[in-house]
Amino acid sequence: MRHYLVYLAFLTLTFSNAQQDSLVLGFNEYLGYVKKYHPVAKQAQLTISIGQANLMKARGGFDPKIEVDYDRKRFSGDEYWDRLNATFKIPTYYGIEIKGQFEQAEGDFINRDESFPADGLYSAGVSVALARGSWINERMATLRKAKFFREQTKADQDLLVNEVLYNASLAYFEWLMAYNEAEIFRNFLGNATQRFEGIRKSALAGDIAIIDTVEAKIAVQNRELSLVQARVKLMQKTLELSNFLWIDEVPVELQPNVIPDPDPQRDIDVTLEIDGKPLDSFTIENHPKLRSLGFKIDGLLVDKRLKANKLLPQVDLEYNFLTDAPDQINSFNTQEYKGGIKFYFPLFLRKERGDLKLAKFKLQDAEFERDNTELEIQNEVLAIYRELDSFNEQNPLIDNIVFDYRTLLSAEERKFSFGESSIFLINARESTLIDAELKQIEVKNKFFTTKAKLFKSLAINPENL
């Protein structure tokens, strides 16, 4: 339920010469408002922000850290202990961590290994992963995957924007089709009404039979019924179109005097950026869907390498120089140090081997999806280009058919004026012409829809909107 209604008369629209006091909402202008204000289009812009936020989060794994551990115990007048341990760590990309530390402890119950100089003990050194985590670790993998995810979100944004613009285009074409159908019945209602008035006057003058007025009146009533039904359909399509119109997070509802562009064909090609794009200019490698899947595969490759690295034993080596006078550089020497080695290796590696198999299966699944998607896109684009080529034959044919039916109707009306025809034949010719014009509108709608399908298949994110 809409809480606010903003009328499109406030938008910058151009006046139409077709109808007095009517405003034309052009296709380019319409899609421009959709791309700029529609919530889904704005939501698509958030995907890039999410990718940037994930990348920032991953880079946080390499932020320097300060750790301070202070512990003191005093009871019954005794100083049990007073310990201070401050550490400054700098993680690096290749599994090496640089560390500086200050330790100080005093009290009656401290351990012998905590007997530090009065001013404390300083240390500086590194810890290195020699096997597991040497060429890839969690921090490295997270950062690489975040970079791929950021690029993937850019491709996904193009897909989301393309999807909403495609659906908005279909809504515009349906609105245009409903408007043209209503115009057809409005024009033919005027013709039928004018014909009825002429026949009624002729019948009152005794020139023709009174029964002819009944048949002419039936034609008027049929046109009125068709016009009412067409207007109901136009109202429905107008409301469907309004679903895509927003301004400053407020939904917009079209006024009745807003009409579509009656001939948007050239505008469609330019707006959707498919003008002058032959089949041989299409390159599958640049398709946003394939780029998105490609970055997804790159992330899964990183994950597979990380899982494979965990099959190695964990061997962490640490070495620290010790000194109680850090301001004197010669106080650091290799004879005073603190170091160690840590070794860890599961005997069966069932968890690690299981994780690696799952990572391989996910990678294969993504590769199958990419290969299948690539083939689908190629075939879909090829089919759409061939369908568009077929409209080069359909459009002239339906135009000629409508022209010929109009010629037959004009001839029948001329014969009727000479008394050589009947109102029945005129109504039959007119009904056939109406069907032909409705078919003409339907073919044009399919033609425009096929252009929109090409736009969607190419996954274009228009830059000129």
GIWO-V222304 format. One record per residue. N is the residue number from 0. RES is the residue in one letter. OMEGA is omega in whole degrees, -180 to 180 (* if undefined). Layout:
n=[N	N]
res=[RES	RES]
omega=[OMEGA	OMEGA]
This chain:
n=[0	1	2	3	4	5	6	7	8	9	10	11	12	13	14	15	16	17	18	19	20	21	22	23	24	25	26	27	28	29	30	31	32	33	34	35	36	37	38	39	40	41	42	43	44	45	46	47	48	49	50	51	52	53	54	55	56	57	58	59	60	61	62	63	64	65	66	67	68	69	70	71	72	73	74	75	76	77	78	79	80	81	82	83	84	85	86	87	88	89	90	91	92	93	94	95	96	97	98	99	100	101	102	103	104	105	106	107	108	109	110	111	112	113	114	115	116	117	118	119	120	121	122	123	124	125	126	127	128	129	130	131	132	133	134	135	136	137	138	139	140	141	142	143	144	145	146	147	148	149	150	151	152	153	154	155	156	157	158	159	160	161	162	163	164	165	166	167	168	169	170	171	172	173	174	175	176	177	178	179	180	181	182	183	184	185	186	187	188	189	190	191	192	193	194	195	196	197	198	199	200	201	202	203	204	205	206	207	208	209	210	211	212	213	214	215	216	217	218	219	220	221	222	223	224	225	226	227	228	229	230	231	232	233	234	235	236	237	238	239	240	241	242	243	244	245	246	247	248	249	250	251	252	253	254	255	256	257	258	259	260	261	262	263	264	265	266	267	268	269	270	271	272	273	274	275	276	277	278	279	280	281	282	283	284	285	286	287	288	289	290	291	292	293	294	295	296	297	298	299	300	301	302	303	304	305	306	307	308	309	310	311	312	313	314	315	316	317	318	319	320	321	322	323	324	325	326	327	328	329	330	331	332	333	334	335	336	337	338	339	340	341	342	343	344	345	346	347	348	349	350	351	352	353	354	355	356	357	358	359	360	361	362	363	364	365	366	367	368	369	370	371	372	373	374	375	376	377	378	379	380	381	382	383	384	385	386	387	388	389	390	391	392	393	394	395	396	397	398	399	400	401	402	403	404	405	406	407	408	409	410	411	412	413	414	415	416	417	418	419	420	421	422	423	424	425	426	427	428	429	430	431	432	433	434	435	436	437	438	439	440	441	442	443	444	445	446	447	448	449	450	451	452	453	454	455	456	457	458	459	460	461	462	463	464]
res=[M	R	H	Y	L	V	Y	L	A	F	L	T	L	T	F	S	N	A	Q	Q	D	S	L	V	L	G	F	N	E	Y	L	G	Y	V	K	K	Y	H	P	V	A	K	Q	A	Q	L	T	I	S	I	G	Q	A	N	L	M	K	A	R	G	G	F	D	P	K	I	E	V	D	Y	D	R	K	R	F	S	G	D	E	Y	W	D	R	L	N	A	T	F	K	I	P	T	Y	Y	G	I	E	I	K	G	Q	F	E	Q	A	E	G	D	F	I	N	R	D	E	S	F	P	A	D	G	L	Y	S	A	G	V	S	V	A	L	A	R	G	S	W	I	N	E	R	M	A	T	L	R	K	A	K	F	F	R	E	Q	T	K	A	D	Q	D	L	L	V	N	E	V	L	Y	N	A	S	L	A	Y	F	E	W	L	M	A	Y	N	E	A	E	I	F	R	N	F	L	G	N	A	T	Q	R	F	E	G	I	R	K	S	A	L	A	G	D	I	A	I	I	D	T	V	E	A	K	I	A	V	Q	N	R	E	L	S	L	V	Q	A	R	V	K	L	M	Q	K	T	L	E	L	S	N	F	L	W	I	D	E	V	P	V	E	L	Q	P	N	V	I	P	D	P	D	P	Q	R	D	I	D	V	T	L	E	I	D	G	K	P	L	D	S	F	T	I	E	N	H	P	K	L	R	S	L	G	F	K	I	D	G	L	L	V	D	K	R	L	K	A	N	K	L	L	P	Q	V	D	L	E	Y	N	F	L	T	D	A	P	D	Q	I	N	S	F	N	T	Q	E	Y	K	G	G	I	K	F	Y	F	P	L	F	L	R	K	E	R	G	D	L	K	L	A	K	F	K	L	Q	D	A	E	F	E	R	D	N	T	E	L	E	I	Q	N	E	V	L	A	I	Y	R	E	L	D	S	F	N	E	Q	N	P	L	I	D	N	I	V	F	D	Y	R	T	L	L	S	A	E	E	R	K	F	S	F	G	E	S	S	I	F	L	I	N	A	R	E	S	T	L	I	D	A	E	L	K	Q	I	E	V	K	N	K	F	F	T	T	K	A	K	L	F	K	S	L	A	I	N	P	E	N	L]
omega=[-178	-180	-178	177	177	-174	-173	177	178	178	178	-177	179	-180	-180	175	-176	-178	179	179	177	178	-179	173	-177	-177	-180	180	180	180	177	177	180	-178	-175	-169	-175	-178	-180	177	176	178	178	178	180	-177	178	178	178	178	178	179	177	179	177	179	-180	179	177	177	179	178	173	-176	174	179	179	179	-179	-176	-178	177	178	-177	178	178	180	174	-178	177	176	-172	175	179	179	-176	175	-175	175	176	176	-171	-171	172	178	180	178	-173	170	-172	174	-179	178	-179	175	-179	-176	-173	177	179	-179	-180	176	178	-177	173	-176	-180	179	-178	-180	177	177	-178	-178	169	-173	172	-174	-178	178	179	-179	-179	171	178	-175	-179	179	-179	180	180	180	-180	178	177	177	-180	178	178	178	180	177	177	179	177	178	-180	-180	179	179	-179	-178	178	177	179	177	178	178	179	179	-179	177	177	178	-180	179	179	-180	177	178	178	178	-178	177	179	-179	173	177	178	-178	179	178	179	180	180	179	180	-180	179	179	180	178	179	178	-179	179	-178	-180	-177	179	179	179	-180	178	179	177	178	178	-179	177	179	178	179	180	180	178	179	178	179	176	178	179	178	179	-180	177	178	177	177	-178	178	-177	-176	178	172	179	176	177	179	-176	176	-177	170	-179	-177	176	-176	177	174	-176	180	-174	-170	-179	179	-179	-178	-178	-177	-179	178	175	-180	178	178	177	-177	-177	177	-177	177	-175	-175	-177	-179	-177	-180	179	176	178	179	178	178	176	178	178	177	178	175	176	180	178	178	178	179	178	180	-179	173	179	176	177	179	-179	-180	-180	178	-178	169	180	176	173	179	-175	-179	178	-173	-179	177	176	176	-173	-179	179	-173	171	-177	179	179	-180	-179	180	180	176	-174	-175	178	-178	178	-178	180	177	178	-180	178	178	178	178	179	178	179	178	179	179	178	175	179	179	-179	-180	179	179	179	180	-179	180	-179	-180	179	179	-180	-179	178	178	177	178	177	-179	179	173	175	-176	-175	177	-180	-178	177	178	179	179	179	-179	179	176	178	179	179	179	179	-180	178	178	177	179	179	177	-179	-177	179	-179	179	178	-180	178	179	179	178	-178	178	178	178	178	178	-179	180	175	177	178	178	180	179	178	179	177	178	179	179	178	174	178	177	177	177	180	-179	177	178	-178	170	-171	179	-175	179	*]
